[in-house]
Amino acid sequence: MEIIQIIGLGFVVTLLILIIKQQRPEIAVQLSLALATIIFLMVLSKINVVLNLFRDMAAKANISSMYLNTILKIIGIAYVTEFGAQVCRDAGEGAVAGKIEFAGKVLVMVMAIPIIALVLDTIVRLIP
């Protein structure tokens, strides 16, 4: 199970960060970033499987790839925003993390406009 490896790696890096943080906090942040990168690379193949499944399902349902791509971009923005905000919080910059989260929310809203317009258009057509 990969999750056991990820958790074990997380525990080891956390212990290293706790030891190093008092004397070299900049290295502690770098360790945290390195861990995040390693975990991302470990789950990347799983993400690819999910993306392929979504594409297959959209093709079978005859959903425009534009809408599927938009939804996938929104999901990506949410994950990247959370990752960036957590890195900033780990570095002790909660205010910067809040700004990143705000920007992510705005970008998600902007990206969702075509889908919202489609839903509203469908509702209007259904109402006699």
N, C-alpha and C positions, 0 to 999 in steps of 0.2 A: 504494500500500500504506500503510495507516494506521500500521502498526507502525514504518515509517521515520519518519513524522512524530512519533510518540510518542517514539521513541528520540532523534531530533534535539532535540525540546523538552526531554527529560530531560537531554541533554548541556549544552544552553544553561543550563538552570536550575542544574545541578550546578556549572558554571563560575561562575555568579553567586553561588551559595551559598559556594563556596570563597573568592571575593574578599571577600564581605560578612561572612562568619562571624567574622573576626578582630576587626572593629570593631563590628559590630552583630549579635550572634548571635540576638537575638530576631527580627530581620527574616529571617534565614536560615531559621528554623523556619517562619515564615509563608510564605516562598517555597516551601518543601517542601510545606506543606499546600495551597497554591494549585495547585501542579503535580499533586498527587494528585487534587484536585477536577477539574481540567481533564481529566486522563486518564480519570477515572471517567465524566465526561460524554461523552467521545469514544467510550467502549466501551458506553455504556448501551443504544444501539440494538441492538448485537450481543447483549447479555444478554437483551433482550426477545425476539429471534428464538429464542434457545435455550429460554427459558421457554415460548414458544408451541409449540415442537416437543415439549417434554416433556409439555405438556398434551394435545396431539394424540395422542401415543403412549400416554399413560395412558388416554385415552378409548377408543382402539382396543383396548387390552389389558383394558379393563373394570376398571381399578384405581381404587379409591376416591380421590376428590380429596383426602380428608383425609390419606392417606399420601403422596401426591405433594406436597401443601403442606408437610407435615412435613419431607420430604427437602429441598425447596427452602429451607425456613427453616434447616435444619442447614447447608446449603451457604452460605447468606447469613451465618450466624453465624461460620462458619469464615473467610470472606473479610473480614468487618468486623473480626473479632478480629485477624487478621493485619495489616490496615491500621492499626488502632489501636496495636498493639504496635510496628510499624515506625516510626510517627510518634513514639512515646515514645522509641524507641532513637535516632532521628535527633536528638532533643532531648537526648540523653545520659542518659535515665532508664531504664536497663535493668531496674531493680528494678520499676518501675511496669509496664513491658512484660511482665515475667514474671507479674505479678498479673493483667493483662488476659488473657494466654494461659490462665492457670489458670481464670479465670472462663468463658472461651469453651469450654474443654474440659468443664467441669461443665454448662454450658447445653446443649452438644451431647449429652451423655450423657442429660440429663433429656428433651430433645426426642426422643431415639431410643427411649425406653421403649415407646411404642405399637407401633413397628415391630418391636422385639425381641420383644414379647409376641405379635404376629401370627406371626412366624417360629416361635417356640417352640410356639405353638398348632398351627400347620400340621404341624410335626414330630411332635408328640404324636398328631395324628390319623392320620398316615401309619404310625405304628408300631402293629402289631396287638396 
